[in-house]
Amino acid sequence: MAVTFPAYRPALRVVDSVGGVLYGPTPLYQPDSAALGITTARTRVEYVPELLGEWLSYSYRYRWRKLGYRPSVTLSFALLESDPARIGYGLSLIYGYYTAALASETYAALQFNLYSLTSTDWRGMMPKSSWNPSPAQGKQAHGHELELSLTATDLIATPGDWTLSQW
């Protein structure tokens, strides 16, 4: 029996401290994101094991304890269009999400969902990379490229079943 995996439909949104959606969700997949001036080259999702330190036991062997998994996402944008006349478009839209994540110090304002059309698993994320857009194809007037890394604020006990759109 063949195992099938649903297509990624990544999206971002910003919520307030009680979980009310302030803006979004913003699709990061084609063709929906093209109308927003966003072209995503790839989305990489992984579960990073969270370990409780390393220490030596009496037998001088390394030991550790797994606390759970922390989802991590790397979004590679091939093109974020920059049109100064359009607020909330392309580069300025993603920058708004980035700054909202940094401004919320006591809760995760930025949320990510890998399967936004079929899943309700929105995870609170924090940026772990700096804001460093570069001119796309060497031409700043064309737009910008950006690689943005996000890490989940909460641990999960076990990874989800990706065949069921759970991540």
Backbone as ProteinMPNN parsed JSONL, in Angstrom:
{"seq_chain_A": "MAVTFPAYRPALRVVDSVGGVLYGPTPLYQPDSAALGITTARTRVEYVPELLGEWLSYSYRYRWRKLGYRPSVTLSFALLESDPARIGYGLSLIYGYYTAALASETYAALQFNLYSLTSTDWRGMMPKSSWNPSPAQGKQAHGHELELSLTATDLIATPGDWTLSQW", "coords_chain_A": {"N_chain_A": [[0.84, -1.177, 0.0], [0.619, 2.139, -0.898], [1.985, 5.064, 0.6], [0.726, 8.249, 1.05], [1.44, 11.707, 0.996], [0.082, 14.767, 1.922], [0.112, 17.881, 0.062], [2.266, 20.568, 0.962], [0.917, 23.469, 2.429], [1.816, 26.086, 3.447], [1.379, 28.742, 5.872], [1.263, 31.97, 7.464], [0.353, 33.789, 10.429], [-0.7, 36.416, 12.666], [-1.311, 36.716, 16.089], [-3.075, 37.907, 19.041], [-2.461, 38.238, 22.63], [-4.388, 36.588, 23.769], [-5.048, 34.835, 21.808], [-6.608, 35.694, 19.688], [-6.982, 36.361, 16.249], [-5.059, 38.755, 14.674], [-4.022, 39.597, 12.152], [-3.905, 37.952, 8.996], [-4.695, 34.559, 8.046], [-1.745, 34.455, 6.019], [-1.111, 33.133, 2.943], [1.636, 31.112, 1.879], [2.136, 29.784, -0.431], [1.987, 28.88, -3.911], [-0.768, 29.293, -6.188], [-1.695, 31.333, -4.629], [-0.073, 33.056, -3.061], [1.177, 34.663, -4.898], [-0.371, 36.868, -5.586], [0.121, 38.49, -3.477], [2.678, 39.308, -3.769], [4.656, 37.485, -3.119], [6.957, 34.901, -3.483], [7.695, 31.739, -2.727], [10.507, 29.731, -2.454], [11.185, 27.32, -1.165], [10.065, 25.32, 1.607], [11.2, 24.234, 4.609], [10.753, 21.907, 7.086], [11.412, 20.658, 10.289], [11.827, 18.429, 13.078], [13.387, 19.16, 15.953], [15.227, 17.484, 18.316], [14.95, 18.142, 21.753], [17.214, 18.292, 24.247], [18.106, 17.497, 27.599], [20.816, 18.653, 28.761], [24.185, 17.279, 28.635], [25.947, 14.836, 30.427], [28.405, 13.123, 32.39], [28.28, 9.768, 33.394], [28.781, 7.502, 36.176], [30.134, 5.484, 34.942], [31.614, 6.798, 33.134], [30.418, 7.449, 30.72], [28.711, 9.269, 28.199], [25.601, 10.778, 28.911], [22.176, 11.673, 28.416], [18.971, 13.314, 28.457], [15.945, 13.191, 26.808], [13.719, 15.797, 26.279], [11.648, 16.411, 24.594], [10.345, 17.437, 21.399], [11.155, 20.19, 19.288], [9.56, 21.985, 16.944], [10.939, 23.268, 13.917], [11.269, 25.694, 11.381], [12.271, 26.6, 8.138], [12.013, 29.116, 5.917], [12.413, 29.801, 2.609], [12.478, 32.451, 0.609], [12.154, 33.14, -2.712], [11.454, 35.396, -4.058], [10.481, 38.45, -2.873], [8.467, 40.89, -3.503], [8.967, 44.402, -3.7], [7.196, 47.116, -3.3], [6.882, 50.37, -2.771], [4.508, 51.795, -2.736], [2.551, 50.071, -1.987], [1.432, 49.003, 0.929], [1.845, 46.29, 3.148], [2.539, 44.31, 1.338], [4.374, 41.828, -0.232], [7.69, 42.196, 0.546], [7.338, 44.111, 2.645], [5.147, 43.026, 3.957], [6.054, 40.514, 4.98], [8.075, 41.516, 6.592], [6.529, 42.866, 8.472], [5.341, 40.69, 9.806], [7.66, 39.562, 10.893], [8.623, 41.61, 12.649], [6.449, 41.76, 14.389], [6.653, 39.319, 15.666], [9.013, 39.683, 17.097], [8.333, 41.801, 18.761], [6.493, 40.838, 20.58], [7.056, 39.837, 23.594], [6.234, 38.207, 25.693], [4.565, 36.233, 24.776], [3.845, 34.081, 21.954], [3.407, 35.746, 19.172], [3.565, 35.369, 16.441], [2.406, 32.877, 14.306], [2.588, 29.668, 12.733], [1.539, 27.425, 10.19], [1.803, 24.371, 8.656], [0.114, 22.885, 7.007], [-2.153, 24.592, 6.1], [-4.688, 24.582, 4.88], [-5.966, 22.242, 5.594], [-5.44, 21.622, 8.23], [-5.57, 22.364, 11.734], [-3.456, 22.979, 13.28], [-1.816, 25.365, 14.456], [1.224, 26.723, 15.262], [3.028, 28.497, 17.729], [5.672, 30.662, 16.947], [9.086, 31.812, 16.945], [11.472, 34.067, 15.577], [14.656, 32.84, 14.577], [16.638, 33.67, 13.042], [18.426, 36.418, 11.589], [17.18, 39.525, 10.197], [17.738, 39.747, 6.942], [17.455, 40.605, 4.044], [18.287, 40.295, 0.557], [19.086, 41.761, -2.639], [17.048, 40.507, -5.231], [18.133, 38.439, -7.775], [20.225, 40.16, -8.156], [19.141, 42.661, -8.553], [17.769, 45.318, -7.057], [15.433, 46.756, -7.546], [13.751, 44.876, -8.555], [12.988, 43.175, -6.484], [13.345, 41.269, -3.426], [15.338, 38.621, -1.978], [15.075, 36.212, 0.637], [15.927, 34.35, 3.499], [14.346, 32.878, 6.078], [14.381, 31.76, 9.332], [12.535, 29.983, 11.692], [11.589, 29.042, 15.006], [9.759, 26.891, 17.133], [7.921, 27.925, 20.018], [6.994, 26.226, 21.941], [7.455, 22.933, 23.248], [6.838, 19.693, 21.806], [5.526, 16.445, 22.445], [5.63, 14.184, 20.72], [6.365, 13.82, 17.228], [4.018, 14.825, 14.659], [1.698, 12.98, 12.514], [2.428, 13.073, 9.308], [1.128, 12.1, 7.087], [-1.488, 12.474, 7.634], [-1.899, 15.176, 7.587], [-0.923, 16.338, 9.909], [1.251, 18.102, 11.851]], "CA_chain_A": [[0.0, 0.0, 0.0], [1.417, 3.36, -1.006], [1.733, 6.114, 1.58], [0.661, 9.547, 0.387], [1.618, 12.878, 1.842], [-0.571, 15.938, 1.332], [1.005, 18.975, -0.324], [2.427, 21.67, 1.916], [0.195, 24.714, 2.216], [2.244, 26.878, 4.604], [0.787, 30.058, 6.068], [1.618, 32.703, 8.679], [-0.633, 34.723, 10.964], [-0.317, 37.076, 13.914], [-2.388, 36.67, 17.075], [-2.835, 38.676, 20.264], [-2.083, 37.408, 23.775], [-5.433, 35.611, 24.096], [-5.225, 33.946, 20.663], [-7.417, 36.291, 18.621], [-6.194, 36.633, 15.043], [-4.95, 40.176, 14.336], [-4.013, 39.597, 10.706], [-3.571, 36.673, 8.402], [-3.458, 33.918, 7.603], [-1.154, 34.807, 4.741], [-0.6, 31.92, 2.299], [3.006, 31.163, 1.359], [2.197, 28.803, -1.51], [1.476, 29.361, -5.205], [-0.714, 30.621, -6.767], [-2.305, 32.307, -3.718], [0.883, 34.043, -2.558], [1.628, 35.537, -5.989], [-1.14, 38.108, -5.525], [0.676, 39.276, -2.377], [4.067, 39.634, -4.078], [5.515, 36.53, -2.41], [7.275, 33.645, -4.157], [8.474, 30.9, -1.812], [11.278, 28.713, -3.164], [11.021, 26.042, -0.452], [9.751, 25.338, 3.033], [11.819, 23.078, 5.255], [10.264, 21.712, 8.452], [12.053, 19.542, 10.974], [11.632, 18.317, 14.517], [14.7, 19.157, 16.593], [15.111, 16.929, 19.672], [15.385, 19.014, 22.84], [17.874, 17.429, 25.224], [18.502, 18.056, 28.88], [22.265, 18.564, 28.953], [24.994, 16.061, 28.597], [26.755, 14.67, 31.623], [29.095, 11.833, 32.472], [27.816, 8.897, 34.47], [29.882, 6.876, 36.911], [30.893, 4.622, 34.027], [32.282, 7.718, 32.209], [29.742, 7.467, 29.433], [27.828, 10.421, 28.059], [24.175, 10.537, 29.103], [21.305, 12.819, 28.19], [17.545, 13.019, 28.606], [15.158, 13.896, 25.805], [12.559, 16.472, 26.849], [10.611, 16.459, 23.575], [10.773, 17.945, 20.101], [10.821, 21.577, 19.017], [9.47, 22.185, 15.497], [11.742, 24.337, 13.341], [10.854, 25.962, 10.005], [13.091, 27.507, 7.348], [11.292, 29.593, 4.741], [13.294, 30.428, 1.62], [11.696, 33.247, -0.328], [12.891, 33.438, -3.936], [11.146, 36.77, -4.43], [9.553, 39.272, -2.098], [8.393, 42.135, -4.26], [8.977, 45.597, -2.848], [6.515, 48.24, -3.937], [6.646, 51.328, -1.697], [3.137, 52.311, -2.769], [1.623, 49.055, -1.481], [1.733, 48.546, 2.287], [1.341, 44.934, 3.344], [2.749, 43.607, 0.079], [5.7, 41.261, -0.42], [8.72, 42.393, 1.557], [6.813, 44.813, 3.817], [4.244, 42.11, 4.651], [6.862, 39.562, 5.754], [8.74, 42.304, 7.634], [5.525, 43.09, 9.511], [5.258, 39.455, 10.589], [8.928, 39.418, 11.623], [8.677, 42.557, 13.765], [5.409, 41.382, 15.354], [7.19, 38.206, 16.455], [10.017, 40.203, 18.018], [7.719, 42.734, 19.704], [5.729, 40.106, 21.6], [8.072, 39.195, 24.426], [5.685, 37.278, 26.68], [3.795, 35.185, 24.1], [4.215, 33.912, 20.548], [2.438, 36.435, 18.307], [3.661, 34.797, 15.099], [2.041, 31.464, 14.246], [2.845, 29.022, 11.447], [0.839, 26.164, 9.95], [2.343, 23.74, 7.447], [-1.018, 22.441, 6.187], [-3.149, 25.577, 6.517], [-6.021, 24.329, 4.325], [-6.577, 21.029, 6.142], [-5.029, 21.388, 9.606], [-5.773, 23.451, 12.698], [-2.251, 23.007, 14.12], [-1.043, 26.607, 14.376], [2.246, 26.695, 16.308], [3.692, 29.761, 18.022], [7.049, 30.638, 16.459], [9.971, 32.958, 17.162], [12.573, 34.074, 14.606], [15.997, 32.509, 15.068], [17.592, 34.233, 12.087], [18.342, 37.877, 11.503], [16.505, 40.064, 9.022], [18.824, 40.025, 6.007], [17.08, 40.453, 2.639], [19.276, 40.699, -0.445], [18.419, 42.01, -3.923], [16.769, 39.314, -6.029], [18.816, 38.396, -9.062], [21.131, 41.291, -8.213], [18.439, 43.901, -8.899], [16.935, 45.715, -5.93], [14.137, 47.217, -8.022], [12.933, 43.692, -8.849], [12.501, 42.608, -5.225], [14.364, 40.752, -2.525], [15.369, 37.227, -1.542], [15.205, 36.151, 2.085], [15.778, 33.054, 4.168], [13.869, 33.162, 7.418], [14.292, 30.565, 10.172], [11.651, 30.122, 12.842], [11.568, 27.9, 15.909], [8.551, 26.874, 17.951], [8.114, 28.327, 21.411], [6.584, 25.119, 22.811], [7.878, 21.573, 22.918], [5.796, 18.694, 21.606], [6.001, 15.145, 22.922], [5.951, 13.324, 19.58], [6.043, 14.438, 15.931], [2.714, 14.48, 14.109], [1.621, 12.079, 11.371], [2.355, 13.946, 8.138], [0.181, 11.548, 6.11], [-2.818, 12.953, 8.034], [-1.781, 16.642, 7.658], [-0.61, 16.744, 11.271], [2.703, 18.361, 11.93]], "C_chain_A": [[0.888, 1.243, 0.0], [1.001, 4.365, 0.064], [1.747, 7.435, 0.842], [0.798, 10.658, 1.42], [0.913, 14.047, 1.187], [0.445, 17.031, 1.019], [1.078, 20.015, 0.791], [1.565, 22.852, 1.477], [0.537, 25.642, 3.376], [1.584, 28.256, 4.645], [1.272, 30.64, 7.388], [0.436, 33.546, 9.121], [-0.095, 35.322, 12.247], [-1.534, 37.09, 14.825], [-2.047, 37.57, 18.261], [-2.608, 37.709, 21.426], [-3.144, 36.393, 24.179], [-5.773, 34.7, 22.918], [-6.11, 34.479, 19.557], [-6.545, 36.679, 17.439], [-6.242, 38.13, 14.734], [-4.878, 40.38, 12.831], [-3.452, 38.296, 10.186], [-4.812, 35.786, 8.427], [-3.041, 34.351, 6.195], [-0.591, 33.549, 4.107], [0.804, 32.138, 1.755], [3.205, 30.147, 0.242], [1.557, 29.396, -2.764], [0.144, 28.689, -5.506], [-1.212, 31.716, -5.809], [-1.349, 33.398, -3.266], [1.348, 35.016, -3.642], [0.892, 36.87, -5.967], [-0.634, 39.036, -4.419], [2.131, 39.659, -2.612], [5.06, 38.727, -3.384], [5.701, 35.288, -3.267], [8.193, 32.858, -3.235], [9.177, 29.818, -2.613], [11.11, 27.351, -2.497], [10.705, 26.316, 1.014], [10.335, 24.069, 3.635], [11.349, 23.03, 6.708], [10.976, 20.515, 9.048], [11.7, 19.58, 12.455], [13.003, 18.185, 15.162], [14.531, 18.587, 18.002], [15.677, 17.909, 20.7], [15.931, 18.121, 23.941], [18.179, 18.192, 26.501], [19.967, 17.725, 29.073], [22.921, 17.225, 28.738], [25.79, 16.005, 29.883], [27.404, 13.293, 31.589], [28.535, 11.035, 33.635], [29.042, 8.309, 35.178], [30.722, 5.959, 36.028], [31.599, 5.455, 32.95], [31.713, 7.645, 30.793], [28.847, 8.693, 29.399], [26.377, 9.991, 28.192], [23.408, 11.814, 28.772], [19.866, 12.367, 28.392], [16.777, 13.863, 27.589], [13.917, 14.482, 26.47], [11.378, 16.489, 25.881], [11.203, 16.962, 22.271], [10.318, 19.39, 19.948], [10.767, 21.751, 17.491], [10.279, 23.408, 15.053], [11.379, 24.466, 11.862], [11.858, 26.91, 9.365], [12.32, 27.84, 6.079], [12.284, 30.295, 3.822], [12.429, 31.13, 0.586], [12.569, 33.582, -1.532], [12.653, 34.879, -4.363], [10.108, 37.349, -3.483], [9.527, 40.624, -2.789], [8.323, 43.315, -3.299], [8.414, 46.77, -3.639], [6.171, 49.232, -2.84], [5.213, 51.845, -1.639], [2.136, 51.328, -2.166], [2.079, 48.555, -0.115], [1.131, 47.145, 2.46], [1.462, 44.095, 2.092], [4.178, 43.102, 0.034], [6.62, 41.448, 0.765], [8.166, 43.073, 2.803], [5.86, 43.928, 4.611], [5.028, 41.138, 5.529], [7.62, 40.299, 6.857], [7.78, 42.607, 8.784], [5.346, 41.872, 10.4], [6.5, 39.289, 11.47], [8.978, 40.345, 12.837], [7.598, 42.267, 14.805], [5.898, 40.244, 16.245], [8.207, 38.697, 17.476], [9.412, 41.104, 19.085], [6.965, 42.036, 20.826], [6.692, 39.303, 22.455], [7.509, 38.137, 25.375], [4.832, 36.177, 26.066], [4.219, 35.14, 22.638], [3.145, 34.538, 19.664], [2.42, 35.834, 16.91], [3.325, 33.313, 15.161], [2.215, 30.95, 12.831], [2.043, 27.731, 11.377], [1.343, 25.603, 8.633], [1.242, 23.329, 6.48], [-2.219, 23.336, 6.475], [-4.553, 25.312, 5.975], [-6.73, 23.162, 5.003], [-6.271, 20.797, 7.615], [-5.307, 22.608, 10.476], [-4.572, 23.599, 13.628], [-1.426, 24.263, 13.866], [-0.07, 26.609, 15.538], [2.872, 28.08, 16.471], [5.163, 29.675, 17.668], [7.775, 31.925, 16.834], [11.075, 32.913, 16.111], [13.884, 33.653, 15.272], [17.065, 32.964, 14.079], [17.404, 35.743, 12.061], [17.593, 38.279, 10.234], [17.572, 40.493, 8.032], [18.403, 39.812, 4.549], [18.202, 40.912, 1.712], [18.547, 40.912, -1.769], [18.238, 40.718, -4.722], [17.418, 39.451, -7.396], [19.709, 39.612, -9.258], [20.475, 42.624, -8.531], [17.466, 44.261, -7.781], [15.546, 46.164, -6.378], [13.182, 46.056, -8.295], [12.284, 43.133, -7.59], [13.655, 42.066, -4.405], [14.211, 39.256, -2.296], [15.581, 37.234, -0.033], [15.089, 34.715, 2.542], [15.479, 33.341, 5.626], [13.712, 31.854, 8.187], [13.464, 30.874, 11.406], [11.742, 28.876, 13.702], [10.347, 28.015, 16.812], [8.873, 27.266, 19.392], [7.789, 27.188, 22.371], [7.143, 23.799, 22.309], [6.658, 20.71, 22.64], [6.38, 17.346, 21.989], [6.437, 14.25, 21.767], [5.612, 14.068, 18.288], [4.687, 13.965, 15.423], [2.827, 13.532, 12.931], [1.399, 12.928, 10.115], [1.408, 13.398, 7.078], [-1.242, 11.994, 6.419], [-2.853, 14.477, 8.177], [-1.594, 17.122, 9.086], [0.888, 16.965, 11.345], [3.073, 18.832, 13.296]], "O_chain_A": [[1.801, 1.364, 0.817], [-0.179, 4.497, 0.389], [2.678, 7.716, 0.087], [0.332, 10.549, 2.554], [1.125, 14.301, 0.002], [1.508, 17.097, 1.636], [0.089, 20.301, 1.466], [1.501, 23.183, 0.293], [-0.325, 25.957, 4.197], [1.275, 28.852, 3.613], [1.642, 29.911, 8.308], [-0.383, 33.968, 8.303], [0.848, 34.802, 12.842], [-2.641, 37.427, 14.404], [-0.892, 37.946, 18.462], [-2.567, 36.496, 21.224], [-2.827, 35.424, 24.87], [-6.686, 33.88, 23.016], [-6.343, 33.779, 18.571], [-5.479, 37.267, 17.621], [-7.316, 38.703, 14.555], [-5.581, 41.23, 12.284], [-2.644, 37.631, 10.835], [-5.886, 36.253, 8.805], [-3.873, 34.576, 5.316], [0.322, 32.942, 4.668], [1.125, 33.208, 1.237], [4.326, 29.701, 0.0], [0.709, 30.285, -2.691], [-0.042, 27.55, -5.078], [-1.155, 32.899, -6.145], [-1.759, 34.547, -3.102], [1.863, 36.088, -3.325], [1.478, 37.901, -6.299], [-0.928, 40.231, -4.426], [2.755, 40.272, -1.746], [6.181, 39.141, -3.088], [4.728, 34.69, -3.724], [9.331, 33.259, -2.991], [8.541, 29.073, -3.359], [10.915, 26.343, -3.177], [11.023, 27.367, 1.569], [10.001, 22.961, 3.215], [11.524, 23.988, 7.461], [11.129, 19.482, 8.396], [11.329, 20.618, 13.003], [13.702, 17.197, 14.938], [13.777, 19.14, 18.803], [16.773, 18.44, 20.516], [15.209, 17.296, 24.501], [18.473, 19.387, 26.474], [20.309, 16.625, 29.506], [22.268, 16.184, 28.673], [26.256, 17.034, 30.371], [26.984, 12.413, 30.838], [28.341, 11.565, 34.728], [30.184, 8.591, 34.815], [31.884, 5.689, 36.332], [32.118, 4.908, 31.977], [32.439, 7.764, 29.806], [28.297, 9.11, 30.418], [25.972, 8.964, 27.648], [23.959, 12.912, 28.849], [19.588, 11.172, 28.485], [16.938, 15.081, 27.52], [13.16, 13.774, 27.134], [10.228, 16.572, 26.312], [12.416, 16.917, 22.067], [9.244, 19.77, 20.412], [11.796, 21.675, 16.821], [10.296, 24.439, 15.726], [11.203, 23.461, 11.173], [12.253, 27.906, 9.972], [12.013, 26.961, 5.273], [12.92, 31.272, 4.218], [11.739, 30.49, -0.208], [13.605, 34.233, -1.39], [13.528, 35.513, -4.953], [9.013, 36.81, -3.317], [10.468, 41.409, -2.667], [7.708, 43.24, -2.235], [9.068, 47.33, -4.518], [5.262, 48.978, -2.05], [4.761, 52.289, -0.583], [1.002, 51.702, -1.866], [3.019, 47.764, -0.025], [0.037, 46.866, 1.97], [0.598, 43.266, 1.806], [5.11, 43.879, 0.244], [6.368, 40.928, 1.852], [8.488, 42.659, 3.917], [5.775, 44.068, 5.831], [4.697, 40.96, 6.701], [7.789, 39.758, 7.95], [8.186, 42.603, 9.946], [5.214, 42.005, 11.617], [6.4, 38.922, 12.641], [9.335, 39.912, 13.933], [7.816, 42.507, 15.993], [5.594, 40.209, 17.438], [8.261, 38.187, 18.595], [9.925, 41.166, 20.202], [6.818, 42.595, 21.912], [7.097, 38.205, 22.074], [8.247, 37.255, 25.816], [4.411, 35.267, 26.779], [4.876, 36.057, 22.146], [2.097, 33.935, 19.431], [1.373, 35.794, 16.265], [3.89, 32.576, 15.969], [2.022, 31.679, 11.857], [1.886, 27.03, 12.376], [1.312, 26.286, 7.61], [1.418, 23.417, 5.265], [-3.208, 22.871, 7.042], [-5.526, 25.78, 6.566], [-7.959, 23.095, 4.991], [-6.8, 19.852, 8.2], [-5.28, 23.743, 10.001], [-4.663, 24.272, 14.654], [-0.438, 24.217, 13.132], [-0.491, 26.506, 16.691], [3.202, 28.748, 15.49], [5.837, 28.716, 18.047], [7.163, 32.978, 17.014], [11.567, 31.833, 15.784], [14.179, 34.063, 16.395], [18.25, 32.679, 14.256], [16.363, 36.267, 12.458], [17.401, 37.472, 9.324], [18.247, 41.499, 8.253], [18.94, 38.928, 3.883], [18.971, 41.812, 2.052], [17.5, 40.308, -2.0], [19.176, 39.934, -4.866], [17.26, 40.464, -8.077], [19.929, 40.05, -10.387], [21.169, 43.616, -8.756], [16.457, 43.583, -7.587], [14.575, 45.965, -5.648], [11.963, 46.224, -8.27], [11.145, 42.668, -7.635], [14.815, 42.38, -4.672], [13.118, 38.698, -2.402], [16.195, 38.152, 0.51], [14.261, 33.954, 2.041], [16.273, 33.976, 6.321], [12.999, 30.951, 7.75], [13.664, 31.888, 12.074], [11.95, 27.777, 13.189], [9.955, 29.114, 17.204], [9.952, 26.974, 19.907], [8.265, 27.189, 23.506], [7.283, 23.58, 21.106], [5.576, 20.961, 23.171], [7.585, 17.128, 21.872], [7.497, 13.627, 21.83], [4.671, 14.861, 18.261], [4.258, 12.849, 15.716], [3.918, 13.304, 12.409], [0.301, 13.439, 9.894], [0.925, 14.163, 6.242], [-2.116, 11.904, 5.557], [-3.753, 15.011, 8.826], [-2.059, 18.206, 9.439], [1.682, 16.112, 10.948], [4.245, 19.1, 13.56]]}, "name": "protein", "num_of_chains": 1, "seq": "MAVTFPAYRPALRVVDSVGGVLYGPTPLYQPDSAALGITTARTRVEYVPELLGEWLSYSYRYRWRKLGYRPSVTLSFALLESDPARIGYGLSLIYGYYTAALASETYAALQFNLYSLTSTDWRGMMPKSSWNPSPAQGKQAHGHELELSLTATDLIATPGDWTLSQW"}
